[in-house]
Amino acid sequence: MPLLAVLLLAAGTYAFRIAGPALGHRLTLSDRLRHLLAVAAAVLLVALVATGALTQGHDFAGWARPSGVLVAGLLALRRAPFPVVVVAGAATTAVLRLCGVA
């Protein structure tokens, strides 16, 4: 990627990030809209996790990866330390792949 494109993308990203605090006081949102925006953000994150966990390219990723994500998610819900969550999820996926689970 050309350096100019990287610099333009970096400047655009910085502009979006600074626009919230700089212009936030000029915009009033109803409580219902604030709630809907929070829900929309959560739904978007769940969709990203689902596509990352379940697909590889255009195909199903197999059962090992979703199992590792499930183990990591359950540990995160139980408020396990972050390194434990990451290692347990990766270990689950690795052990299942070693056992021949795709």
VENLIN-V82358 format. One record per backbone hydrogen bond with DSSP energy under -1.0 kcal/mol. CO is the residue of the C=O (numbers start at 1). NH is the residue of the N-H. Records with the same first field share a line. If there is no record, write none. Layout:
CO->NH / NH
This chain:
2->6
3->7
4->8
5->9
6->10
7->11
8->12
9->13
10->14
11->15
12->16
13->17
14->18
15->19
18->22
19->23
20->24
23->26
24->27
30->34
31->35
32->36
33->37
34->38
35->39
36->40
37->41
38->42
39->43
40->44
41->45
42->46
43->47
44->48
45->49
46->50
47->51
48->52
49->53
50->54
51->55
54->61
56->59
59->56
63->67
64->68
65->69
66->70
67->71
68->72
69->73
70->74
71->75
72->76
73->77
74->78
75->80
76->79
81->85
82->86
83->87
84->88
85->89
86->90
87->91
88->92
89->93
90->94
91->95
92->96
93->97
94->98
95->99
96->101
97->100
